[in-house]
Amino acid sequence: MSRISIEKLRFLLRYAILAPSSFNTQPWKFSIGEDEIQVFTDKTRWLKVSDPDQRELYISIGCALENLLVAAEHFGYGHQVVYLPDPDKEELAATIKFIPQGQPSPFRGTALFNAIPVRRTNHKIYEERTVPPDDLKRLQDCCVEEDILLYMTGDLDIRRKVDRLVMCGDAILLSNPAYREELGYWIGQGTFGTPWLMAKLTKFAITHIDMGKRQAKEDSKALMSAPVLAVLGSKVDDKESQIKIGQVFERICLMATDLGISTQPMSQIVEIPEFKAVLMMLIQDSDSFAQHIFRLGYAEQEKGHTPRRPLEEVLV
Ligand SMILES: Cc1cc2nc3c(=O)[nH]c(=O)nc-3n(C[C@H](O)[C@H](O)[C@H](O)COP(=O)(O)O)c2cc1C
């Protein structure tokens, strides 16, 4: 007999679906069982061109999983996560068993829970203001997973070199018509919360015009405005590590939100295999695999929220 009602587990999922995901594809599905939730990838929402190895797909899944665990702990549930539990069910990313009375983990807590509905990716130019060492430490302490590494730097020379990679990345990616078509498709779906007409016009422009140079300039300005650049890497380049990277990333985003710090992933570099290795050389950790890159800093808040699919649509 189940000890936690389906309604309660359903309620927890309302927090999971507020997670960030690449292009806001929300590539997840959930199934509710007896004291258990299964998290599946939704391959129909996989970005086949920009994410051929499914790295971003699994990072996005990890973000949703982390929100689920933060919410579960907030409401007093313990949990046991099994990653990729069944090799015959490729789409099953994780199974979470819930226990009625659980102790919250020291690295999760009310501040992270409160940040879930408020967190947003911030695309604006960040202010010229450094992040205090105490806050950097709190962000660093979010990375507790074994074999996952968080590297944060304000070093101008490294940021400049990374900036050049980002600019080249934009030029390479946006010169590919298939990449533009994929990006255009998702923008046209309104996933970024753009009003309908603008979404359709932007879809048309992205699909038909190579905006690589313009995008590179904008991304460069954004990246160089941020006082901190962060890279998440893993010792092993597999799906389980990528789910865990997503968990750490979301934990950092929630902690950053609580501290008034903005975040924005900048995935161009990690979408080009050759650049991933260069990135790890730049941060002097060639033994690890680059998985995710983002900037941190202070900025005026983004207005509104990006849309989410209703919970009913992601339940199986
Ligand atoms: C794996 C991953 C990669 C992402 N890459 C980028 C990126 O390259 N540029 C960007 O502006 N946002 C990126 N994002 C942020 C998403 O676009 C964002 O989460 C989504 O649009 C939902 O908006 P929200 O985070 O404000 O809720 C990424 C998010 C994830 C999880």
The ligand as a Gaussian input file, in Angstrom:
#p B3LYP/6-31G(d) Opt

LIG

0 1
 C       21.299000      22.287000     -20.840000
 C       20.863000      23.714000     -21.019000
 C       21.459000      24.505000     -21.999000
 C       21.070000      25.842000     -22.163000
 N       21.723000      26.632000     -23.083000
 C       21.397000      27.942000     -23.184000
 C       22.121000      28.810000     -24.061000
 O       23.045000      28.401000     -24.759000
 N       21.771000      30.128000     -24.100000
 C       20.754000      30.629000     -23.326000
 O       20.476000      31.821000     -23.394000
 N       20.048000      29.825000     -22.492000
 C       20.350000      28.509000     -22.403000
 N       19.658000      27.696000     -21.534000
 C       18.542000      28.259000     -20.757000
 C       17.194000      27.920000     -21.402000
 O       17.034000      28.593000     -22.617000
 C       16.093000      28.270000     -20.403000
 O       16.237000      27.455000     -19.279000
 C       14.695000      28.072000     -20.969000
 O       14.455000      28.945000     -22.033000
 C       13.629000      28.302000     -19.892000
 O       13.722000      29.608000     -19.381000
 P       14.015000      29.889000     -17.836000
 O       15.339000      29.272000     -17.490000
 O       14.029000      31.375000     -17.714000
 O       12.920000      29.247000     -17.030000
 C       20.035000      26.368000     -21.350000
 C       19.439000      25.562000     -20.367000
 C       19.849000      24.257000     -20.190000
 C       19.215000      23.415000     -19.115000

